[in-house]
Amino acid sequence: MLKKIIKKYWKENSLALVLTSIESGGIILSTVYLAMIMNSLIDRNQSEFIHAFILSLSAWGIALLFGFIKQQQIIALRREIVNRIVKSSYKKFHTRNPNEYISWLTNDMNIIEEQGFGNFYGGMSSVTLLIFSSIAIFNFHWILLLISIVIALIMFVIPKCFKQRLDKKNIQVSKTLEDYISKVDEWIKGFDLLLSYNKTSMIMKKLNAVNQSVKKEKISLQNEKAIINVLIRGVSVIAQYSIILVTGIMILLGELRAGVIFAIGDLTGNFFGNTSFFIEQITLFSSAVTITDKMDDFVKRLDEHHDVNQSPYAFSKELNVCNVCYSYGENRITIPNMTFRKKGKYAIIGKSGTGKSTFLNILVRNLSGYEGKIMIDNREISEINIAAYRNHMVYVPQRNYVFDMTLKDNLTLEDDFSDSRVKEIVEKMDLNQQYINSENKLGTLGSHLSGGQAQRVELGRGLLHAKDILVIDEGTSSLDAKTSYLVEKNILSDEDLTVIFVTHHLNTELQQYFDKIYSFS
């Protein structure tokens, strides 16, 4: 995935390469001018000294300027890339623990930024510095460049012996970080329960154990990196002093001028230093790529988002369910045949495990791969563009979800609804009127609300957004009898909506509002 993203943004990366080349050229040019400065001082040539000094400062100024522009480009590029890595589907999303995604977008993104993009652009800089250093060294004498290249090739062999081990340790660190976040989420959320048993000490015990695992894997990874770096840097230092020794001999033999010794020290430092950096950067970048392999499915669009049929869709007559079955492994669920007419009100009752929630997930197209047919106005629902389909159907699941936003924003999800419409929904859901225009947030996961209030916020959100069909799965299970009756009655009284209401316990006083009651068994 990391390589695909880099290829996708080839224009921006090409610009970064150009800017990096200019920056690197400026750095090396200023180093070359250092030799001119020293030679002019030796020859007591004042005008040549001033000229070389000004050129050297100008080269550094250009390098700094383009270095700043390059950084701005890289920051913008990284921000854009991160914005793209937030696409998933219902089915694909729920194949993993949600905490794994949190780890991807926090821990793994840090690894990718530092080891991936950081080393990609660092490697780009190292390569351009290597090229310009090579040209500068060749300008002094070709023998110096030949010796440098031979030693550099030897340095490139070192990391190949460690790559497989480094990849394995990177993946293991990523996995332990995912486990750590999952455990933190599990045990911190269990605080209230543990408190009632005087067992909050279990939080420290459990998290400390997994924290030790993270520490162990990180230390192991750092040790592997350290071994590679020590070997490469050791060869680099030996190589640099070898070139300086050869340069000194050539100066004594009259092949080179004395001022070259000052420049060649910096140039070989640049050459072998950047060879070391480049080898390290390529090795770490390659390891970061192995981490992104597990994210490939995460950034792919669903097949359903590429529906061939993009024609407009509108629910006008009825929805028919015919001979539908769905299998979870060997467990096969059979759905009763049903018909839902436009603006009708329907209840689905039955014991737990009879397939009610499964049917709703098929109906709202969270689940695919079912047998049989679900036809809406004589069109199979799987053939309708999913975005258009969902625009006409709202699903209120069993588990309510409240964001840390105001009541109004939780209801509207920042869509443009009139204040009068929002107020109407608040009244129908028997929510506190003072919260309508309040800037007070409802807390993470609705922590400032009771369970019943949070459920009414979820129901209100569904009722506000529903255009044609409102599907509710056990939507009033947390409400007392009086409030449940009021809320359900207000929903069923909406003459324009088709309502499909799944419940374990149907209020007998509300049966008159339903056109049909289907039973799952």
C-alpha positions in Angstrom: 0.0 0.0 0.0 2.8 2.4 0.9 4.4 1.9 -2.6 1.1 2.4 -4.3 0.5 5.7 -2.4 4.0 7.0 -3.4 3.3 6.0 -7.1 -0.1 7.7 -6.9 1.5 11.0 -5.9 4.3 10.8 -8.4 3.9 14.5 -9.3 4.4 15.7 -5.8 7.2 13.2 -5.2 8.9 14.4 -8.4 8.7 17.9 -7.2 10.2 16.8 -3.8 13.0 15.1 -5.8 13.8 18.3 -7.8 13.8 20.4 -4.6 15.9 17.8 -2.8 18.4 17.8 -5.7 18.7 21.5 -5.6 19.2 21.5 -1.8 21.8 18.7 -2.1 23.6 20.4 -4.9 23.8 23.6 -2.8 25.2 21.7 0.1 27.9 20.0 -2.0 28.7 23.1 -3.9 29.3 25.0 -0.7 31.7 22.2 0.3 33.6 22.4 -3.0 33.9 26.2 -2.5 35.5 25.5 0.8 38.6 24.2 -1.1 38.6 27.4 -3.2 38.5 29.4 0.0 41.5 27.6 1.5 43.5 27.7 -1.7 42.9 31.5 -2.1 44.1 32.0 1.5 47.2 29.9 0.8 47.9 32.0 -2.3 46.9 35.3 -0.4 44.4 36.1 -3.2 41.9 38.4 -1.4 39.5 39.0 -4.3 39.3 35.2 -5.1 38.7 34.6 -1.3 35.8 37.0 -1.2 34.3 35.7 -4.4 34.5 32.1 -3.2 33.1 33.0 0.2 30.1 34.8 -1.2 29.4 31.9 -3.6 29.6 29.5 -0.7 27.1 31.5 1.4 24.8 31.8 -1.6 24.8 28.0 -2.1 23.9 27.4 1.5 21.2 30.0 1.3 19.7 28.3 -1.7 19.9 24.9 0.0 18.1 26.3 3.1 15.4 28.0 1.0 14.6 24.9 -1.1 14.9 22.7 2.0 12.1 24.8 3.6 9.9 24.6 0.4 10.5 20.8 0.3 9.4 20.4 3.9 6.2 22.3 3.2 5.5 19.9 0.2 6.2 16.8 2.3 4.0 18.0 5.2 1.1 18.7 2.7 1.7 15.3 1.0 1.6 13.4 4.3 -1.6 15.1 5.4 -3.3 14.3 2.1 -2.2 10.6 2.3 -3.5 10.2 5.9 -6.8 11.7 4.8 -7.1 8.9 2.2 -6.5 6.0 4.6 -10.0 6.2 6.2 -12.1 4.0 3.9 -13.6 0.7 4.8 -16.8 -1.3 4.5 -19.2 -2.7 7.0 -18.3 -6.3 6.3 -14.6 -5.7 6.0 -14.5 -3.4 9.1 -16.1 -6.0 11.3 -13.6 -8.7 10.4 -11.3 -7.0 12.8 -11.4 -5.6 16.3 -12.1 -1.8 16.0 -9.1 -1.3 18.3 -6.8 -2.6 15.5 -7.9 0.3 13.3 -7.2 2.7 16.2 -3.7 1.2 16.4 -3.3 1.5 12.6 -4.1 5.2 12.6 -2.0 5.9 15.7 0.9 3.5 16.4 1.3 2.2 12.9 0.9 5.6 11.3 3.8 6.8 13.5 5.9 3.9 12.3 4.9 4.5 8.7 5.6 8.2 8.9 9.0 7.7 10.6 10.2 4.5 8.9 8.2 4.8 5.7 7.8 8.3 4.5 10.6 9.6 6.7 13.1 7.2 5.2 11.7 7.5 1.7 12.3 11.3 1.6 15.5 10.8 3.7 16.7 8.3 1.1 15.8 10.7 -1.7 18.0 13.3 0.0 20.8 10.8 0.6 20.8 9.6 -3.1 21.1 13.2 -4.4 23.8 14.0 -2.0 25.6 10.8 -3.0 25.4 11.8 -6.7 26.7 15.4 -6.2 29.4 14.1 -3.8 30.5 11.6 -6.4 30.7 14.3 -9.1 32.7 16.6 -6.7 35.1 13.8 -5.7 35.5 12.8 -9.4 36.3 16.5 -10.1 39.3 16.2 -7.8 40.5 12.7 -9.0 38.8 9.7 -10.5 40.8 7.3 -8.3 39.2 8.7 -5.2 35.8 8.1 -6.6 36.6 4.6 -7.7 37.8 3.6 -4.2 34.7 5.3 -2.7 32.3 3.3 -4.9 34.0 -0.1 -4.2 33.8 0.5 -0.4 30.1 1.7 -0.8 29.2 -1.6 -2.6 30.7 -3.5 0.3 28.5 -1.5 2.7 25.3 -2.4 0.8 25.8 -6.1 1.4 25.5 -5.8 5.2 21.8 -5.1 5.7 20.7 -7.9 3.3 21.8 -10.3 6.0 19.4 -8.7 8.5 16.3 -7.7 6.4 14.2 -10.8 7.1 14.8 -10.6 10.8 14.0 -6.8 10.8 10.8 -7.3 8.9 9.6 -10.0 11.4 10.4 -7.8 14.4 8.6 -4.8 12.9 5.4 -6.8 12.4 5.7 -8.2 15.9 6.0 -4.7 17.4 2.9 -3.6 15.4 1.0 -6.7 16.6 1.8 -6.1 20.3 0.8 -2.5 20.0 -2.6 -3.6 18.6 -3.0 -6.0 21.5 -2.0 -3.3 24.0 -4.7 -0.9 22.7 -7.3 -3.7 22.8 -6.4 -4.5 26.4 -6.5 -0.9 27.5 -9.9 -0.5 25.9 -11.2 -3.7 27.5 -10.0 -3.1 31.1 -10.5 0.6 31.3 -14.1 0.3 30.2 -14.5 -2.4 32.9 -13.7 0.0 35.7 -17.2 0.4 37.0 -17.8 -3.4 37.2 -14.4 -4.0 38.9 -15.0 -1.2 41.3 -18.1 -2.9 42.6 -16.1 -6.0 43.3 -13.1 -4.1 44.8 -11.0 -5.5 42.0 -9.7 -2.4 40.2 -6.2 -3.6 40.9 -6.7 -6.1 38.0 -6.5 -3.2 35.6 -2.9 -2.5 36.6 -2.0 -6.2 36.6 -3.4 -6.9 33.2 -2.1 -3.8 31.5 1.3 -4.1 33.1 1.7 -7.6 31.6 0.9 -6.5 28.1 3.0 -3.4 28.5 6.0 -5.6 29.3 5.4 -7.4 26.0 5.4 -4.2 24.1 8.6 -3.1 25.9 10.3 -6.4 25.1 9.4 -6.3 21.4 10.5 -2.7 21.0 13.9 -3.3 22.7 14.4 -6.4 20.4 13.7 -4.2 17.3 16.0 -1.4 18.5 18.8 -4.0 19.1 18.4 -5.3 15.6 18.6 -1.7 14.2 21.6 -1.0 16.4 23.6 -4.0 15.1 23.0 -2.9 11.5 23.9 0.7 12.2 27.1 -0.2 14.1 28.4 -2.4 11.2 27.6 0.1 8.5 28.9 3.1 10.4 32.1 1.2 11.3 32.8 0.5 7.7 31.9 4.1 6.8 34.5 5.6 9.3 37.2 3.2 8.0 36.4 4.2 4.4 36.4 7.9 5.1 39.9 7.8 6.7 41.1 5.6 3.9 40.1 8.2 1.3 41.7 11.0 3.4 44.9 9.0 3.6 45.0 8.4 -0.2 44.3 12.1 -0.7 47.2 13.1 1.5 49.5 10.8 -0.4 48.4 12.3 -3.7 49.0 15.8 -2.3 52.5 14.8 -1.3 53.1 13.4 -4.8 51.9 16.6 -6.3 48.8 15.1 -7.9 46.4 17.4 -5.9 46.7 20.8 -4.3 46.8 21.1 -0.5 43.4 22.9 -0.2 41.7 19.7 -1.4 42.3 18.0 1.9 39.8 20.3 3.6 37.1 19.7 1.0 37.7 16.0 0.6 37.2 15.4 4.3 33.7 16.9 4.0 33.0 15.3 0.7 33.9 11.8 1.9 32.0 12.5 5.1 29.0 13.3 2.8 29.6 10.4 0.6 30.0 7.6 3.2 27.7 9.3 5.7 24.9 9.4 3.1 25.8 5.9 1.9 25.2 4.7 5.5 22.1 6.8 5.8 20.7 5.5 2.5 21.3 1.9 3.4 19.7 2.3 6.8 16.8 4.3 5.2 16.1 1.7 2.5 16.2 -1.1 5.1 13.7 0.6 7.4 11.5 1.7 4.5 11.3 -1.9 3.3 10.3 -3.0 6.8 7.6 -0.3 7.0 6.2 -1.6 3.7 5.6 -5.0 5.4 3.4 -3.2 8.1 1.2 -1.6 5.4 0.5 -4.9 3.7 -2.1 -5.6 6.4 -3.8 -2.3 5.6 -4.4 -3.0 1.9 -7.9 -4.2 2.5 -8.6 -1.2 4.7 -8.1 1.4 2.0 -9.8 -0.5 -0.8 -13.2 0.7 -1.7 -16.0 -1.9 -1.4 -17.2 -3.6 -4.6 -20.6 -2.2 -3.7 -19.3 1.3 -4.2 -18.6 0.5 -7.8 -22.2 -0.5 -8.6 -22.7 -0.6 -12.4 -26.3 0.7 -12.1 -26.0 4.4 -11.2 -29.6 5.3 -12.1 -31.8 7.3 -9.7 -33.8 5.2 -7.2 -37.0 6.0 -5.4 -39.2 3.7 -3.3 -42.8 4.0 -4.7 -44.7 0.8 -4.1 -43.5 -2.2 -2.0 -40.6 -4.3 -0.8 -40.8 -8.1 -1.1 -38.7 -10.7 0.7 -38.8 -14.1 -1.0 -37.1 -17.3 0.0 -34.1 -15.6 1.7 -31.5 -17.6 3.6 -28.2 -16.6 5.1 -25.4 -18.8 6.5 -22.9 -18.2 9.3 -20.6 -21.1 8.6 -22.8 -24.2 9.2 -25.5 -22.2 10.9 -28.2 -21.6 8.3 -30.9 -18.9 9.0 -34.2 -18.9 7.0 -36.0 -15.6 6.7 -39.9 -15.7 6.4 -41.4 -14.3 3.2 -42.6 -10.8 3.8 -44.1 -7.8 2.0 -43.6 -4.1 3.2 -45.8 -1.6 1.4 -44.9 2.1 1.1 -46.0 4.1 4.2 -46.9 0.9 6.0 -46.0 0.1 9.6 -44.6 -3.4 10.3 -43.4 -5.3 13.4 -41.1 -8.2 13.5 -41.1 -10.3 16.6 -39.4 -13.5 17.7 -36.9 -15.0 20.2 -33.2 -14.2 20.2 -31.2 -16.0 17.6 -34.1 -16.4 15.1 -32.5 -14.1 12.5 -34.2 -10.8 13.1 -31.0 -8.7 13.3 -29.5 -10.7 10.4 -32.4 -9.9 8.2 -32.1 -6.2 9.0 -28.4 -6.2 8.2 -29.2 -7.9 4.9 -32.0 -5.4 4.2 -29.8 -2.3 4.8 -27.0 -4.0 2.8 -24.5 -4.4 5.6 -24.5 -8.1 4.7 -24.4 -9.7 1.2 -24.1 -13.2 -0.1 -27.6 -14.2 0.8 -29.8 -16.7 -1.1 -33.2 -15.7 -2.4 -34.5 -12.3 -3.5 -35.3 -9.0 -1.8 -37.1 -6.9 -4.4 -38.0 -3.3 -4.1 -40.4 -2.1 -6.7 -39.5 -5.2 -8.7 -35.8 -4.5 -8.5 -33.3 -6.7 -6.6 -31.8 -4.4 -3.9 -28.2 -5.6 -4.7 -28.6 -4.1 -8.2 -29.4 -0.6 -6.9 -26.6 1.9 -6.3 -25.9 1.5 -2.6 -25.5 5.3 -1.9 -28.8 6.0 -3.5 -30.4 3.0 -1.7 -29.1 4.2 1.7 -30.4 7.7 1.1 -33.9 6.3 1.3 -33.4 3.9 4.2 -32.2 4.6 7.8 -31.2 1.8 10.1 -31.3 2.3 13.9 -29.2 -0.6 15.4 -29.5 -2.2 18.8 -26.4 -0.5 20.2 -26.8 3.2 20.2 -23.9 5.5 19.5 -23.6 9.1 20.7 -20.7 11.3 19.7 -19.1 13.9 21.9 -21.0 16.7 20.2 -24.0 18.8 21.0 -27.5 17.3 21.0 -28.3 19.1 17.7 -25.1 18.0 16.0 -25.7 14.4 17.2 -29.2 14.5 15.7 -28.3 16.3 12.4 -24.8 14.8 12.0 -24.0 18.3 10.8 -26.5 18.2 7.9 -28.7 21.2 7.3 -32.0 20.7 9.1 -34.2 23.6 10.2 -34.3 24.4 13.9 -38.1 23.8 13.9 -37.6 20.3 12.5 -35.0 19.5 15.1 -37.2 20.8 17.9 -40.1 18.7 16.6 -37.9 15.6 16.8 -36.7 16.5 20.3 -40.3 16.7 21.4 -41.3 13.4 19.8 -38.3 11.7 21.5 -39.1 13.3 24.9 -35.6 14.8 25.1 -34.7 17.7 27.3 -35.7 20.9 25.5 -32.9 23.0 27.0 -30.3 21.0 25.1 -31.6 21.9 21.6 -29.5 25.1 21.2 -27.1 24.3 24.0 -23.3 24.2 23.2 -22.9 21.5 25.9 -21.5 18.3 24.5 -23.0 15.0 25.4 -19.7 13.3 26.3 -17.8 10.5 24.7 -20.2 7.7 23.9 -22.9 9.8 25.5 -21.3 9.7 29.0 -23.4 12.7 30.1 -26.6 10.8 29.3 -28.5 8.0 30.8 -28.9 4.8 28.7 -32.5 5.7 27.9 -31.6 9.2 26.8 -28.8 7.9 24.6 -31.3 5.5 23.0 -33.7 8.3 22.3 -31.0 10.4 20.7 -30.3 7.4 18.4 -34.0 7.1 17.6 -34.3 10.8 17.0 -31.4 10.8 14.6 -33.0 8.0 12.6 -36.4 9.7 12.5 -34.8 13.0 11.5 -32.8 11.5 8.6 -35.4 8.9 7.4 -36.9 9.8 3.9 -38.8 6.6 3.0 -38.0 3.7 5.2 -37.0 3.6 8.9 -35.7 0.3 10.2 -35.4 -0.1 14.0 -33.8 -3.0 15.8 -34.9 -3.2 19.5 -34.9 0.6 19.5 -36.7 1.1 22.9 -35.2 -1.7 25.0 -33.6 0.8 27.5 -36.8 2.8 28.0 -39.4 2.5 30.7 -42.9 1.4 29.6 -44.3 4.9 29.6 -41.5 6.5 27.6 -41.3 3.5 25.3 -45.0 3.8 24.5 -44.7 7.6 23.8 -41.7 7.3 21.6 -43.0 4.3 19.6 -46.4 5.9 19.1 -44.7 9.1 17.8 -42.7 7.1 15.3 -45.6 5.0 14.1 -47.8 8.1 13.7 -45.6 9.5 10.9 -47.8 9.0 7.9 -45.1 9.4 5.3 -42.7 6.8 6.6 -42.5 3.1 6.1 -41.5 1.7 9.5 -40.0 -1.8 10.2 -39.8 -2.3 13.9 -38.0 -5.3 15.4 -38.8 -6.1 19.0 -38.8 -8.9 21.6 -41.8 -7.4 23.4 -44.5 -5.8 21.4 -46.7 -3.4 23.3 -50.2 -4.6 22.9 -51.6 -1.1 23.1 -49.6 -0.2 19.9 -50.7 -3.2 17.8 -53.5 -1.1 16.2 -50.8 1.0 14.5 -49.2 -1.9 12.7 -50.4 -3.0 9.3 -48.8 -6.4 9.7 -46.8 -8.3 12.4 -44.3 -10.9 11.2 -43.0 -13.6 13.5 -39.6 -15.2 13.3 -39.2 -18.7 14.8 
